[in-house]
Amino acid sequence: MGRGVAPPVGDMSAEDFRRYGHELIDWISKYLEHAGRYFVLAPVRPGALRSQIPQSPPHNGENIEEILADVERLIPPSLTHWNHPAFFAYFATSASAPGIFGELLCAAFNANAMLWRTAPAATELEEVALDWLRQMMNLPAEFDGIIYDTASISSMHAIAAARENLNLRIREDGMSGRADLPLLRAYASEQAHSSIEKALITLGLGQRSLCKIPTRADFRMDVEALNQAIEKDREAGLLPFCVVATVGTTSMTSIDPVPAIADCCERHKLWLHVDAAYAGSAAVVPELRYILEGCERADSLVTNPHKWLFTPLDLSVLYCRRMDVLRRAFSLVPEYLRTAEQEMVRNGMDYGIQLGRRFRALKLWMIIRYFGHEGLAARIREHCRLAQLFASWVREARDWELLAPVPLSTVCFRACVPQREGERGEAYAARLDALNEELMRAVNATGEAFLSHTRLHDKLTLRLAIGNIRTTEAHVRRAWQLLNEHLGRASEAGRPSPL
Ligand code: PLP
């Protein structure tokens, strides 16, 4: 049997595993060290990778050396590099070293934490890690946590619990074909993430069950409008049941006025779910704790360590003060999953739709231990400083403007060259949109930085989101330089240019 070749039965030999494992760790270490040398946004066309891979699977096993060589040759060039320190699009994330170790061990243990007994360590470490995170975020002790894969899934489970809390026998009887059920209504600002609407679709409540509340000029939910919408719905015979507040909206990281929303929920007896998928991590920084003001009164809150807590995808945490309701919504125990200790322990499968559960807590526990509370806070604090620095350059520059406040580490801005004489307002607005779109395309095409966009007050808006653990001031300066170089080029060219 040759080195690196699969034996006729059984797994790879321990010797090969050790040898190629060492080589792989060396390779990963170099990859992370030099992640900034890759094109951050994959410069490939659709189908580029597929065309290089055989259409049928190999009949006989292949040598692991060749497989790893192909990984190196084929995969990085066709990846958008989320580990690149100039990844500024969407919300930047990080695979930190202790997180990668945690993932490696998670795959090696392959523990399925569906029941306490199928993975006692995974179940208990999840409780520990989530309690530590809760303490660092200064959330009340009544919040118990559970790990899911993504915020979309966390919010869906929270809304399912809110619905269960109505005691309408929806678990038992469903919703279809029932004349006794009015239209259930959930409320979220027009800036809420699309995952909230998707959760309502998935839960069979339908898109029309979502009432989108307008925001004020600073993109925060208008609580007066929320109150009015709830009262109007009540008068019309609808059944309000849940409000979703967002702390750190996706487009511009605005923070809904949670204390006032919590008052409203208390008055109307509605479940308050807080979506802090991105911004929740910032609460580990003592001077930023104010962002969660009022959240201590929520029924549930989601935060994603896989966004801004240096945790490799995926790991989302749902904190809930009504775990009994969540359990009531989802627990269903067939005979083959009954255990003698089920009343004494937590069985993860009771708190969600999935049975099998990965040992995700391991990486979070390792990350918290390796960086410590202070280390995590220092890194997030630095990202906020870099965002403020970038925002100050935008503010001071002649042809640029900020389009939203910068409470955390995301800057919304655009190039804003002067209006031409006689140019109509609409034509000017369209020219600025086209200019900014072109700037984003040009900067992204350099491969040196990756920005994304949104629309704010009907203006095409560039977003620079800082969140990668390897991002330094030099990377942010370079992005600013690239933006200005391309703006200068667009002005000089005077082509059919957007300018
Ligand atoms: N909520 C907010 C505020 C987000 O910004 C995002 C993603 O960016 C999500 C939810 C969805 O996150 P996930 O990809 O974990 O489902």
Residues whose N, C-alpha, C, O or C-beta is under 5 A from the ligand:
A	BS01	PLP	T150 A151 S152 H193 S195 G248 T249 T250 D275 A277 Y278
